[in-house]
Amino acid sequence: MFSPLFKANIRLSVFTFWKIPMVFFCRPKIVQQDDIRTVVKIKLRRKTKNHLNSMYFGTLAVGADITGAFTAFDKAQAIGKPVSLAFKDFHADYYMRAIGDVYFTCDDGKLIDEMLAETIETGERVNKAVTVTAKCPDINDDIVAKFVLTLSLKHKKSKK
């Protein structure tokens, strides 16, 4: 009845509304999601831009965060195991102003699958870097910014 992408966007909206209102404020939308790639779009609008009419760097950070996090969050939910998810660090390289809607892409789905398998098997915290790129395809195909975030996953064992 509803597409998987529609359901993912509903989960994203509900989760961010209740748990991370700052992300909800930016209104991210998942435009593509598969085993390898997640693409999230944030529109350039009054609430997401700065005084130079480009996307505010805080909004760009939100986009990078939610793109990497939702990939892991959705995969953890799909396997039905409780996993604690956090980012340990954040590195950003800004190449040009984002003067249009920004598409954030994370192609680390396989890496996240490996991380989930490892933490479930060992019960230990697993930390690995995931990369998110940002582009404004309506303007040009150049990368606006590149983000490297250390994703930290840990399987939460049930209490007996």
VMD Tcl script that builds the backbone (N, CA, C; Angstrom):
set m [mol new atoms 480]
animate dup $m
set s [atomselect $m all]
$s set {name element resname resid chain x y z} {
  {N N MET 1 A 0.820 -1.179 0.000}
  {CA C MET 1 A 0.000 0.000 0.000}
  {C C MET 1 A 0.873 1.256 0.000}
  {N N PHE 2 A 1.764 1.391 0.997}
  {CA C PHE 2 A 2.678 2.518 1.025}
  {C C PHE 2 A 4.070 2.028 0.653}
  {N N SER 3 A 4.820 2.864 -0.034}
  {CA C SER 3 A 6.165 2.481 -0.454}
  {C C SER 3 A 7.109 2.447 0.750}
  {N N PRO 4 A 8.198 1.664 0.659}
  {CA C PRO 4 A 9.178 1.638 1.748}
  {C C PRO 4 A 9.778 3.021 2.024}
  {N N LEU 5 A 9.934 3.832 0.992}
  {CA C LEU 5 A 10.486 5.174 1.163}
  {C C LEU 5 A 9.515 6.062 1.955}
  {N N PHE 6 A 8.235 5.942 1.655}
  {CA C PHE 6 A 7.214 6.699 2.386}
  {C C PHE 6 A 7.223 6.305 3.864}
  {N N LYS 7 A 7.290 4.995 4.127}
  {CA C LYS 7 A 7.330 4.504 5.510}
  {C C LYS 7 A 8.590 4.979 6.230}
  {N N ALA 8 A 9.721 4.967 5.534}
  {CA C ALA 8 A 10.975 5.441 6.132}
  {C C ALA 8 A 10.865 6.916 6.503}
  {N N ASN 9 A 10.255 7.718 5.648}
  {CA C ASN 9 A 10.092 9.144 5.944}
  {C C ASN 9 A 9.150 9.383 7.123}
  {N N ILE 10 A 8.123 8.551 7.246}
  {CA C ILE 10 A 7.226 8.664 8.405}
  {C C ILE 10 A 7.994 8.324 9.681}
  {N N ARG 11 A 8.783 7.218 9.663}
  {CA C ARG 11 A 9.595 6.844 10.826}
  {C C ARG 11 A 10.571 7.963 11.183}
  {N N LEU 12 A 11.201 8.541 10.165}
  {CA C LEU 12 A 12.150 9.630 10.394}
  {C C LEU 12 A 11.455 10.831 11.034}
  {N N SER 13 A 10.323 11.218 10.520}
  {CA C SER 13 A 9.600 12.379 11.060}
  {C C SER 13 A 9.143 12.152 12.492}
  {N N VAL 14 A 8.568 10.994 12.756}
  {CA C VAL 14 A 8.084 10.705 14.111}
  {C C VAL 14 A 9.254 10.648 15.099}
  {N N PHE 15 A 10.308 9.930 14.719}
  {CA C PHE 15 A 11.474 9.804 15.597}
  {C C PHE 15 A 12.085 11.166 15.900}
  {N N THR 16 A 12.295 11.979 14.867}
  {CA C THR 16 A 12.937 13.278 15.103}
  {C C THR 16 A 12.012 14.240 15.843}
  {N N PHE 17 A 10.711 14.158 15.609}
  {CA C PHE 17 A 9.775 15.022 16.329}
  {C C PHE 17 A 9.869 14.780 17.827}
  {N N TRP 18 A 9.907 13.506 18.235}
  {CA C TRP 18 A 9.900 13.161 19.651}
  {C C TRP 18 A 11.279 13.136 20.287}
  {N N LYS 19 A 12.298 12.722 19.541}
  {CA C LYS 19 A 13.610 12.496 20.146}
  {C C LYS 19 A 14.653 13.559 19.812}
  {N N ILE 20 A 14.605 14.128 18.594}
  {CA C ILE 20 A 15.626 15.096 18.179}
  {C C ILE 20 A 14.942 16.267 17.451}
  {N N PRO 21 A 14.285 17.149 18.194}
  {CA C PRO 21 A 13.529 18.239 17.559}
  {C C PRO 21 A 14.355 19.129 16.628}
  {N N MET 22 A 15.652 19.286 16.916}
  {CA C MET 22 A 16.496 20.116 16.041}
  {C C MET 22 A 16.528 19.543 14.626}
  {N N VAL 23 A 16.621 18.233 14.515}
  {CA C VAL 23 A 16.614 17.596 13.193}
  {C C VAL 23 A 15.239 17.772 12.556}
  {N N PHE 24 A 14.187 17.586 13.325}
  {CA C PHE 24 A 12.826 17.756 12.814}
  {C C PHE 24 A 12.629 19.164 12.247}
  {N N PHE 25 A 13.192 20.158 12.914}
  {CA C PHE 25 A 13.095 21.556 12.497}
  {C C PHE 25 A 13.627 21.760 11.070}
  {N N CYS 26 A 14.650 20.990 10.691}
  {CA C CYS 26 A 15.253 21.124 9.359}
  {C C CYS 26 A 14.470 20.374 8.279}
  {N N ARG 27 A 13.522 19.544 8.675}
  {CA C ARG 27 A 12.651 18.795 7.766}
  {C C ARG 27 A 13.410 17.956 6.719}
  {N N PRO 28 A 14.307 17.068 7.149}
  {CA C PRO 28 A 14.993 16.215 6.174}
  {C C PRO 28 A 14.016 15.226 5.543}
  {N N LYS 29 A 14.293 14.856 4.306}
  {CA C LYS 29 A 13.449 13.886 3.599}
  {C C LYS 29 A 14.359 12.858 2.932}
  {N N ILE 30 A 14.059 11.598 3.161}
  {CA C ILE 30 A 14.820 10.522 2.517}
  {C C ILE 30 A 14.317 10.402 1.085}
  {N N VAL 31 A 15.225 10.528 0.116}
  {CA C VAL 31 A 14.825 10.437 -1.289}
  {C C VAL 31 A 15.287 9.137 -1.942}
  {N N GLN 32 A 16.247 8.453 -1.318}
  {CA C GLN 32 A 16.690 7.152 -1.813}
  {C C GLN 32 A 17.241 6.353 -0.651}
  {N N GLN 33 A 16.898 5.069 -0.631}
  {CA C GLN 33 A 17.457 4.201 0.398}
  {C C GLN 33 A 17.477 2.769 -0.121}
  {N N ASP 34 A 18.661 2.167 -0.063}
  {CA C ASP 34 A 18.815 0.755 -0.382}
  {C C ASP 34 A 19.887 0.171 0.526}
  {N N ASP 35 A 20.355 -1.029 0.223}
  {CA C ASP 35 A 21.322 -1.697 1.093}
  {C C ASP 35 A 22.643 -0.945 1.213}
  {N N ILE 36 A 23.002 -0.197 0.188}
  {CA C ILE 36 A 24.298 0.481 0.163}
  {C C ILE 36 A 24.172 1.980 0.389}
  {N N ARG 37 A 23.190 2.599 -0.195}
  {CA C ARG 37 A 23.117 4.062 -0.254}
  {C C ARG 37 A 21.872 4.621 0.427}
  {N N THR 38 A 22.089 5.726 1.131}
  {CA C THR 38 A 20.990 6.527 1.670}
  {C C THR 38 A 21.219 7.960 1.208}
  {N N VAL 39 A 20.166 8.565 0.663}
  {CA C VAL 39 A 20.235 9.961 0.226}
  {C C VAL 39 A 19.128 10.729 0.936}
  {N N VAL 40 A 19.519 11.802 1.598}
  {CA C VAL 40 A 18.592 12.647 2.340}
  {C C VAL 40 A 18.664 14.055 1.761}
  {N N LYS 41 A 17.498 14.662 1.596}
  {CA C LYS 41 A 17.422 16.022 1.044}
  {C C LYS 41 A 16.951 16.988 2.136}
  {N N ILE 42 A 17.631 18.135 2.198}
  {CA C ILE 42 A 17.155 19.243 3.028}
  {C C ILE 42 A 17.007 20.444 2.111}
  {N N LYS 43 A 15.810 20.992 2.111}
  {CA C LYS 43 A 15.541 22.147 1.250}
  {C C LYS 43 A 16.163 23.414 1.812}
  {N N LEU 44 A 16.637 24.248 0.906}
  {CA C LEU 44 A 17.113 25.576 1.285}
  {C C LEU 44 A 15.876 26.460 1.417}
  {N N ARG 45 A 15.611 26.889 2.632}
  {CA C ARG 45 A 14.455 27.748 2.898}
  {C C ARG 45 A 14.821 28.706 4.020}
  {N N ARG 46 A 13.923 29.558 4.378}
  {CA C ARG 46 A 14.222 30.584 5.369}
  {C C ARG 46 A 14.800 30.024 6.659}
  {N N LYS 47 A 14.294 28.894 7.115}
  {CA C LYS 47 A 14.743 28.326 8.395}
  {C C LYS 47 A 16.082 27.602 8.302}
  {N N THR 48 A 16.553 27.301 7.100}
  {CA C THR 48 A 17.794 26.532 6.970}
  {C C THR 48 A 18.943 27.327 6.363}
  {N N LYS 49 A 18.702 28.592 6.044}
  {CA C LYS 49 A 19.784 29.351 5.413}
  {C C LYS 49 A 20.351 30.428 6.324}
  {N N ASN 50 A 21.494 30.924 5.913}
  {CA C ASN 50 A 22.187 31.947 6.688}
  {C C ASN 50 A 21.981 33.324 6.048}
  {N N HIS 51 A 22.703 34.287 6.526}
  {CA C HIS 51 A 22.586 35.666 6.040}
  {C C HIS 51 A 23.134 35.848 4.622}
  {N N LEU 52 A 23.858 34.854 4.105}
  {CA C LEU 52 A 24.393 34.920 2.736}
  {C C LEU 52 A 23.505 34.165 1.743}
  {N N ASN 53 A 22.330 33.756 2.191}
  {CA C ASN 53 A 21.369 33.005 1.392}
  {C C ASN 53 A 21.907 31.651 0.918}
  {N N SER 54 A 22.791 31.077 1.704}
  {CA C SER 54 A 23.248 29.705 1.463}
  {C C SER 54 A 22.894 28.892 2.705}
  {N N MET 55 A 23.000 27.573 2.587}
  {CA C MET 55 A 22.617 26.737 3.713}
  {C C MET 55 A 23.567 26.957 4.884}
  {N N TYR 56 A 22.978 27.156 6.039}
  {CA C TYR 56 A 23.722 27.366 7.282}
  {C C TYR 56 A 24.541 26.117 7.581}
  {N N PHE 57 A 25.773 26.287 8.077}
  {CA C PHE 57 A 26.636 25.133 8.302}
  {C C PHE 57 A 26.066 24.191 9.360}
  {N N GLY 58 A 25.288 24.703 10.284}
  {CA C GLY 58 A 24.627 23.849 11.266}
  {C C GLY 58 A 23.606 22.932 10.608}
  {N N THR 59 A 22.907 23.444 9.626}
  {CA C THR 59 A 21.952 22.625 8.876}
  {C C THR 59 A 22.690 21.557 8.077}
  {N N LEU 60 A 23.834 21.924 7.513}
  {CA C LEU 60 A 24.640 20.932 6.796}
  {C C LEU 60 A 25.095 19.821 7.749}
  {N N ALA 61 A 25.453 20.191 8.971}
  {CA C ALA 61 A 25.851 19.188 9.966}
  {C C ALA 61 A 24.678 18.275 10.319}
  {N N VAL 62 A 23.492 18.842 10.446}
  {CA C VAL 62 A 22.293 18.043 10.712}
  {C C VAL 62 A 22.064 17.045 9.582}
  {N N GLY 63 A 22.223 17.493 8.348}
  {CA C GLY 63 A 22.035 16.600 7.202}
  {C C GLY 63 A 23.017 15.450 7.201}
  {N N ALA 64 A 24.268 15.737 7.501}
  {CA C ALA 64 A 25.288 14.683 7.556}
  {C C ALA 64 A 24.976 13.707 8.680}
  {N N ASP 65 A 24.620 14.237 9.827}
  {CA C ASP 65 A 24.292 13.414 10.989}
  {C C ASP 65 A 23.143 12.458 10.677}
  {N N ILE 66 A 22.042 12.976 10.194}
  {CA C ILE 66 A 20.859 12.147 10.001}
  {C C ILE 66 A 21.043 11.149 8.858}
  {N N THR 67 A 21.831 11.485 7.865}
  {CA C THR 67 A 22.057 10.556 6.755}
  {C C THR 67 A 22.829 9.331 7.231}
  {N N GLY 68 A 23.909 9.554 7.944}
  {CA C GLY 68 A 24.670 8.424 8.474}
  {C C GLY 68 A 23.915 7.669 9.550}
  {N N ALA 69 A 23.247 8.388 10.429}
  {CA C ALA 69 A 22.538 7.767 11.551}
  {C C ALA 69 A 21.333 6.962 11.077}
  {N N PHE 70 A 20.562 7.511 10.143}
  {CA C PHE 70 A 19.359 6.793 9.724}
  {C C PHE 70 A 19.707 5.511 8.997}
  {N N THR 71 A 20.822 5.496 8.279}
  {CA C THR 71 A 21.267 4.270 7.630}
  {C C THR 71 A 21.454 3.178 8.678}
  {N N ALA 72 A 22.165 3.492 9.746}
  {CA C ALA 72 A 22.424 2.519 10.811}
  {C C ALA 72 A 21.148 2.201 11.597}
  {N N PHE 73 A 20.375 3.208 11.915}
  {CA C PHE 73 A 19.141 3.051 12.682}
  {C C PHE 73 A 18.179 2.116 11.965}
  {N N ASP 74 A 17.987 2.339 10.675}
  {CA C ASP 74 A 17.050 1.542 9.892}
  {C C ASP 74 A 17.532 0.096 9.760}
  {N N LYS 75 A 18.825 -0.094 9.549}
  {CA C LYS 75 A 19.381 -1.449 9.436}
  {C C LYS 75 A 19.267 -2.205 10.757}
  {N N ALA 76 A 19.495 -1.522 11.873}
  {CA C ALA 76 A 19.376 -2.155 13.186}
  {C C ALA 76 A 17.929 -2.564 13.451}
  {N N GLN 77 A 16.989 -1.712 13.086}
  {CA C GLN 77 A 15.573 -2.046 13.258}
  {C C GLN 77 A 15.183 -3.232 12.391}
  {N N ALA 78 A 15.729 -3.301 11.185}
  {CA C ALA 78 A 15.393 -4.381 10.262}
  {C C ALA 78 A 15.823 -5.745 10.796}
  {N N ILE 79 A 16.944 -5.802 11.513}
  {CA C ILE 79 A 17.400 -7.091 12.042}
  {C C ILE 79 A 16.787 -7.383 13.410}
  {N N GLY 80 A 16.103 -6.417 13.988}
  {CA C GLY 80 A 15.382 -6.633 15.228}
  {C C GLY 80 A 16.236 -6.739 16.474}
  {N N LYS 81 A 17.418 -6.212 16.448}
  {CA C LYS 81 A 18.309 -6.242 17.609}
  {C C LYS 81 A 18.438 -4.829 18.171}
  {N N PRO 82 A 18.390 -4.682 19.508}
  {CA C PRO 82 A 18.561 -3.351 20.097}
  {C C PRO 82 A 20.026 -2.907 20.016}
  {N N VAL 83 A 20.244 -1.798 19.355}
  {CA C VAL 83 A 21.605 -1.293 19.158}
  {C C VAL 83 A 21.660 0.168 19.598}
  {N N SER 84 A 22.677 0.483 20.393}
  {CA C SER 84 A 22.932 1.853 20.804}
  {C C SER 84 A 23.781 2.516 19.718}
  {N N LEU 85 A 23.369 3.696 19.294}
  {CA C LEU 85 A 24.022 4.384 18.176}
  {C C LEU 85 A 24.431 5.786 18.611}
  {N N ALA 86 A 25.661 6.156 18.317}
  {CA C ALA 86 A 26.136 7.511 18.611}
  {C C ALA 86 A 27.266 7.862 17.648}
  {N N PHE 87 A 27.572 9.133 17.571}
  {CA C PHE 87 A 28.732 9.569 16.806}
  {C C PHE 87 A 29.798 10.024 17.786}
  {N N LYS 88 A 31.029 9.570 17.572}
  {CA C LYS 88 A 32.131 9.912 18.476}
  {C C LYS 88 A 32.847 11.186 18.052}
  {N N ASP 89 A 32.932 11.407 16.754}
  {CA C ASP 89 A 33.548 12.649 16.284}
  {C C ASP 89 A 32.977 13.017 14.928}
  {N N PHE 90 A 33.332 14.218 14.506}
  {CA C PHE 90 A 32.728 14.795 13.307}
  {C C PHE 90 A 33.786 15.664 12.628}
  {N N HIS 91 A 34.059 15.370 11.371}
  {CA C HIS 91 A 34.995 16.184 10.607}
  {C C HIS 91 A 34.276 16.662 9.350}
  {N N ALA 92 A 34.388 17.945 9.058}
  {CA C ALA 92 A 33.710 18.503 7.891}
  {C C ALA 92 A 34.679 19.325 7.052}
  {N N ASP 93 A 34.600 19.133 5.742}
  {CA C ASP 93 A 35.322 19.967 4.782}
  {C C ASP 93 A 34.270 20.645 3.911}
  {N N TYR 94 A 34.247 21.971 3.950}
  {CA C TYR 94 A 33.303 22.738 3.155}
  {C C TYR 94 A 34.046 23.286 1.943}
  {N N TYR 95 A 33.542 22.980 0.748}
  {CA C TYR 95 A 34.226 23.376 -0.486}
  {C C TYR 95 A 33.620 24.614 -1.143}
  {N N MET 96 A 32.317 24.788 -0.991}
  {CA C MET 96 A 31.652 25.953 -1.579}
  {C C MET 96 A 30.331 26.178 -0.862}
  {N N ARG 97 A 29.741 27.315 -1.097}
  {CA C ARG 97 A 28.456 27.618 -0.472}
  {C C ARG 97 A 27.363 26.741 -1.082}
  {N N ALA 98 A 26.462 26.280 -0.237}
  {CA C ALA 98 A 25.315 25.489 -0.692}
  {C C ALA 98 A 24.171 26.457 -0.961}
  {N N ILE 99 A 23.982 26.806 -2.229}
  {CA C ILE 99 A 22.999 27.840 -2.578}
  {C C ILE 99 A 21.711 27.252 -3.147}
  {N N GLY 100 A 21.459 25.989 -2.855}
  {CA C GLY 100 A 20.231 25.325 -3.289}
  {C C GLY 100 A 19.914 24.190 -2.335}
  {N N ASP 101 A 18.876 23.427 -2.682}
  {CA C ASP 101 A 18.543 22.257 -1.878}
  {C C ASP 101 A 19.746 21.314 -1.859}
  {N N VAL 102 A 20.020 20.734 -0.698}
  {CA C VAL 102 A 21.212 19.902 -0.536}
  {C C VAL 102 A 20.819 18.441 -0.376}
  {N N TYR 103 A 21.517 17.593 -1.134}
  {CA C TYR 103 A 21.339 16.143 -1.069}
  {C C TYR 103 A 22.569 15.550 -0.389}
  {N N PHE 104 A 22.335 14.853 0.716}
  {CA C PHE 104 A 23.398 14.215 1.494}
  {C C PHE 104 A 23.402 12.729 1.158}
  {N N THR 105 A 24.570 12.203 0.819}
  {CA C THR 105 A 24.668 10.807 0.394}
  {C C THR 105 A 25.658 10.044 1.258}
  {N N CYS 106 A 25.206 8.887 1.751}
  {CA C CYS 106 A 26.073 7.969 2.492}
  {C C CYS 106 A 26.059 6.636 1.741}
  {N N ASP 107 A 27.223 6.208 1.269}
  {CA C ASP 107 A 27.353 4.949 0.529}
  {C C ASP 107 A 28.018 3.863 1.370}
  {N N ASP 108 A 27.882 3.935 2.676}
  {CA C ASP 108 A 28.561 3.004 3.572}
  {C C ASP 108 A 27.632 1.942 4.158}
  {N N GLY 109 A 26.608 1.572 3.424}
  {CA C GLY 109 A 25.664 0.563 3.902}
  {C C GLY 109 A 26.321 -0.769 4.229}
  {N N LYS 110 A 27.226 -1.220 3.398}
  {CA C LYS 110 A 27.929 -2.500 3.649}
  {C C LYS 110 A 28.787 -2.409 4.906}
  {N N LEU 111 A 29.481 -1.302 5.078}
  {CA C LEU 111 A 30.302 -1.093 6.276}
  {C C LEU 111 A 29.432 -1.143 7.536}
  {N N ILE 112 A 28.279 -0.513 7.484}
  {CA C ILE 112 A 27.368 -0.503 8.630}
  {C C ILE 112 A 26.829 -1.908 8.897}
  {N N ASP 113 A 26.549 -2.674 7.835}
  {CA C ASP 113 A 26.139 -4.076 8.009}
  {C C ASP 113 A 27.219 -4.858 8.751}
  {N N GLU 114 A 28.482 -4.656 8.362}
  {CA C GLU 114 A 29.601 -5.340 9.025}
  {C C GLU 114 A 29.715 -4.915 10.486}
  {N N MET 115 A 29.537 -3.626 10.748}
  {CA C MET 115 A 29.600 -3.119 12.118}
  {C C MET 115 A 28.504 -3.746 12.984}
  {N N LEU 116 A 27.288 -3.810 12.441}
  {CA C LEU 116 A 26.179 -4.409 13.180}
  {C C LEU 116 A 26.452 -5.870 13.481}
  {N N ALA 117 A 26.925 -6.606 12.482}
  {CA C ALA 117 A 27.232 -8.026 12.683}
  {C C ALA 117 A 28.300 -8.202 13.756}
  {N N GLU 118 A 29.318 -7.356 13.728}
  {CA C GLU 118 A 30.408 -7.467 14.694}
  {C C GLU 118 A 29.945 -7.158 16.116}
  {N N THR 119 A 29.174 -6.105 16.288}
  {CA C THR 119 A 28.738 -5.756 17.644}
  {C C THR 119 A 27.749 -6.773 18.193}
  {N N ILE 120 A 26.918 -7.343 17.351}
  {CA C ILE 120 A 25.978 -8.368 17.808}
  {C C ILE 120 A 26.728 -9.644 18.183}
  {N N GLU 121 A 27.739 -9.975 17.406}
  {CA C GLU 121 A 28.522 -11.187 17.674}
  {C C GLU 121 A 29.377 -11.042 18.940}
  {N N THR 122 A 30.043 -9.914 19.084}
  {CA C THR 122 A 31.000 -9.752 20.190}
  {C C THR 122 A 30.406 -9.062 21.415}
  {N N GLY 123 A 29.359 -8.271 21.236}
  {CA C GLY 123 A 28.811 -7.487 22.330}
  {C C GLY 123 A 29.630 -6.257 22.655}
  {N N GLU 124 A 30.698 -6.036 21.907}
  {CA C GLU 124 A 31.589 -4.891 22.124}
  {C C GLU 124 A 31.150 -3.704 21.276}
  {N N ARG 125 A 31.571 -2.523 21.710}
  {CA C ARG 125 A 31.315 -1.311 20.922}
  {C C ARG 125 A 32.210 -1.321 19.690}
  {N N VAL 126 A 31.636 -0.965 18.535}
  {CA C VAL 126 A 32.370 -0.927 17.274}
  {C C VAL 126 A 32.346 0.508 16.764}
  {N N ASN 127 A 33.517 1.052 16.443}
  {CA C ASN 127 A 33.649 2.427 15.952}
  {C C ASN 127 A 34.314 2.412 14.584}
  {N N LYS 128 A 33.655 3.013 13.607}
  {CA C LYS 128 A 34.246 3.135 12.268}
  {C C LYS 128 A 33.771 4.437 11.632}
  {N N ALA 129 A 34.598 4.943 10.744}
  {CA C ALA 129 A 34.271 6.201 10.064}
  {C C ALA 129 A 33.323 5.958 8.899}
  {N N VAL 130 A 32.268 6.757 8.835}
  {CA C VAL 130 A 31.365 6.755 7.684}
  {C C VAL 130 A 31.485 8.115 7.006}
  {N N THR 131 A 31.337 8.107 5.709}
  {CA C THR 131 A 31.492 9.324 4.917}
  {C C THR 131 A 30.152 9.752 4.334}
  {N N VAL 132 A 29.884 11.035 4.417}
  {CA C VAL 132 A 28.675 11.619 3.837}
  {C C VAL 132 A 29.115 12.785 2.952}
  {N N THR 133 A 28.620 12.798 1.716}
  {CA C THR 133 A 28.905 13.923 0.823}
  {C C THR 133 A 27.635 14.736 0.625}
  {N N ALA 134 A 27.817 16.019 0.393}
  {CA C ALA 134 A 26.689 16.923 0.174}
  {C C ALA 134 A 26.847 17.592 -1.182}
  {N N LYS 135 A 25.753 17.616 -1.941}
  {CA C LYS 135 A 25.737 18.261 -3.253}
  {C C LYS 135 A 24.452 19.063 -3.423}
  {N N CYS 136 A 24.520 20.026 -4.314}
  {CA C CYS 136 A 23.343 20.792 -4.737}
  {C C CYS 136 A 23.128 20.499 -6.224}
  {N N PRO 137 A 22.511 19.368 -6.561}
  {CA C PRO 137 A 22.427 18.963 -7.966}
  {C C PRO 137 A 21.606 19.910 -8.850}
  {N N ASP 138 A 20.740 20.712 -8.253}
  {CA C ASP 138 A 19.985 21.687 -9.049}
  {C C ASP 138 A 20.878 22.823 -9.545}
  {N N ILE 139 A 22.015 23.021 -8.859}
  {CA C ILE 139 A 22.947 24.092 -9.224}
  {C C ILE 139 A 24.067 23.531 -10.098}
  {N N ASN 140 A 24.786 22.513 -9.577}
  {CA C ASN 140 A 25.829 21.823 -10.342}
  {C C ASN 140 A 26.136 20.495 -9.662}
  {N N ASP 141 A 27.021 19.701 -10.238}
  {CA C ASP 141 A 27.326 18.380 -9.697}
  {C C ASP 141 A 28.542 18.372 -8.765}
  {N N ASP 142 A 29.053 19.528 -8.426}
  {CA C ASP 142 A 30.212 19.597 -7.539}
  {C C ASP 142 A 29.822 19.260 -6.103}
  {N N ILE 143 A 30.776 18.690 -5.391}
  {CA C ILE 143 A 30.553 18.404 -3.974}
  {C C ILE 143 A 30.670 19.710 -3.198}
  {N N VAL 144 A 29.648 19.999 -2.404}
  {CA C VAL 144 A 29.597 21.207 -1.589}
  {C C VAL 144 A 30.384 21.000 -0.304}
  {N N ALA 145 A 30.221 19.804 0.278}
  {CA C ALA 145 A 30.897 19.497 1.545}
  {C C ALA 145 A 31.066 17.991 1.676}
  {N N LYS 146 A 32.079 17.614 2.449}
  {CA C LYS 146 A 32.320 16.203 2.733}
  {C C LYS 146 A 32.459 16.069 4.247}
  {N N PHE 147 A 31.775 15.078 4.797}
  {CA C PHE 147 A 31.770 14.862 6.237}
  {C C PHE 147 A 32.269 13.452 6.540}
  {N N VAL 148 A 33.088 13.342 7.557}
  {CA C VAL 148 A 33.531 12.033 8.047}
  {C C VAL 148 A 33.138 11.975 9.518}
  {N N LEU 149 A 32.261 11.028 9.840}
  {CA C LEU 149 A 31.748 10.883 11.197}
  {C C LEU 149 A 32.124 9.498 11.703}
  {N N THR 150 A 32.615 9.415 12.921}
  {CA C THR 150 A 32.908 8.107 13.499}
  {C C THR 150 A 31.634 7.591 14.155}
  {N N LEU 151 A 31.059 6.578 13.519}
  {CA C LEU 151 A 29.839 5.954 14.019}
  {C C LEU 151 A 30.213 4.920 15.075}
  {N N SER 152 A 29.514 4.946 16.189}
  {CA C SER 152 A 29.772 4.028 17.284}
  {C C SER 152 A 28.506 3.216 17.542}
  {N N LEU 153 A 28.609 1.886 17.401}
  {CA C LEU 153 A 27.466 0.992 17.603}
  {C C LEU 153 A 27.775 -0.003 18.711}
  {N N LYS 154 A 26.756 -0.294 19.515}
  {CA C LYS 154 A 26.923 -1.332 20.533}
  {C C LYS 154 A 25.594 -2.054 20.718}
  {N N HIS 155 A 25.675 -3.381 20.669}
  {CA C HIS 155 A 24.489 -4.207 20.881}
  {C C HIS 155 A 24.095 -4.135 22.348}
  {N N LYS 156 A 22.840 -3.777 22.595}
  {CA C LYS 156 A 22.332 -3.705 23.967}
  {C C LYS 156 A 21.730 -5.063 24.296}
  {N N LYS 157 A 22.427 -5.829 25.111}
  {CA C LYS 157 A 21.925 -7.153 25.491}
  {C C LYS 157 A 20.744 -6.999 26.410}
  {N N SER 158 A 19.774 -7.896 26.241}
  {CA C SER 158 A 18.580 -7.840 27.096}
  {C C SER 158 A 18.934 -8.312 28.509}
  {N N LYS 159 A 18.299 -7.680 29.485}
  {CA C LYS 159 A 18.540 -8.021 30.890}
  {C C LYS 159 A 17.713 -9.249 31.261}
  {N N LYS 160 A 18.346 -10.162 31.979}
  {CA C LYS 160 A 17.620 -11.378 32.380}
  {C C LYS 160 A 17.486 -11.451 33.863}
}
mol reanalyze $m
mol bondsrecalc $m
mol representation Tube
mol addrep $m
